[in-house]
Amino acid sequence: MGVDPSPSTTTGTTSRKPLPIQIPNSNSRRSTTTSTIGSLRPGHSLFFTVIYLAPGDYHRFHSPTAWVVEKRRHFVGELFSVSPWMAKRLENLFVLNERVALLGRWKHGFFGMVPVGATNVGSIKVNFDQALRTNLRGRLPPPGTYIEAVYSEASPILNGQPFTPAQEMGGFCLGSTIVLVFEAPDEFEFSGNVKEGGKVKVGEGLGDVPKVKEE
């Protein structure tokens, strides 16, 4: 996996275990129904990492790998601080806050990238989605409600918006957080600097699947 979206970030918890990630049902444009991500391929697990962008960090986010974004789901929500201090004390912080879930696939299966809004950072820009409007204050909708857009017209062959590693995807008005959730072979390993409290700079890899040495 390629380029991290910020010059200096604090990475959160990483996991090699299958995770009970809940995503909204895709049958309608607006929905409050949730369902679990579909079955993983044999020998695969879900992995995740939380990447915190401090106010002084780079505020744009780039594609961490080659993948296809098939849809986005915009969840209007709160704008609590996403600082590491707050993240450790407020349960489900990244579910409470406004966020844009970019969902698709890469060579190993499911891939999701979720820019999360924060205090004074309600505006999330996605370069290829001009219809997206975030940070529209007012009465919050019921929890779990989202507005969905599909990107099949971007590439009918790939059924979504393709990205190459390091390609710019969007940005925040200030620092915030990116959550990555993705399927990969059980052998996938995060890079040594991708750990709680670690720093990752633009151009540094986040992890990869070790190559099998031939006998």
WOCOR-V557990 format. One record per residue. N is the residue number from 1. NEAR is the number of other C-alpha atoms within 12 Angstrom. Layout:
# WOCOR-V557990
N/NEAR  N/NEAR
This chain:
# WOCOR-V557990
1/33  2/27  3/27  4/45  5/48  6/40  7/26  8/28  9/38  10/36  11/36  12/30  13/25  14/31  15/25  16/24  17/24  18/26  19/23  20/18  21/24  22/18  23/31  24/30  25/22  26/26  27/16  28/17  29/20  30/24  31/23  32/23  33/19  34/21  35/17  36/16  37/27  38/22  39/18  40/24  41/18  42/14  43/18  44/23  45/31  46/34  47/37  48/36  49/38  50/40  51/46  52/49  53/41  54/30  55/26  56/16  57/27  58/27  59/34  60/34  61/42  62/34  63/41  64/38  65/36  66/24  67/34  68/37  69/38  70/33  71/34  72/36  73/41  74/43  75/43  76/38  77/33  78/32  79/32  80/30  81/32  82/43  83/31  84/27  85/16  86/18  87/27  88/16  89/14  90/17  91/14  92/14  93/28  94/38  95/33  96/27  97/38  98/43  99/44  100/42  101/39  102/42  103/37  104/36  105/28  106/30  107/18  108/29  109/28  110/32  111/36  112/38  113/43  114/45  115/49  116/50  117/45  118/39  119/26  120/22  121/32  122/34  123/33  124/40  125/32  126/33  127/21  128/25  129/25  130/13  131/16  132/29  133/24  134/34  135/30  136/21  137/15  138/10  139/11  140/19  141/21  142/16  143/22  144/27  145/28  146/33  147/30  148/31  149/32  150/31  151/27  152/19  153/17  154/20  155/16  156/14  157/13  158/19  159/19  160/26  161/34  162/31  163/27  164/20  165/26  166/26  167/25  168/25  169/33  170/30  171/33  172/37  173/30  174/29  175/37  176/46  177/51  178/43  179/38  180/40  181/39  182/42  183/40  184/35  185/27  186/24  187/21  188/28  189/27  190/30  191/24  192/18  193/25  194/32  195/25  196/22  197/22  198/24  199/29  200/35  201/26  202/27  203/21  204/27  205/27  206/39  207/30  208/25  209/21  210/15  211/10  212/8  213/5  214/4  215/3
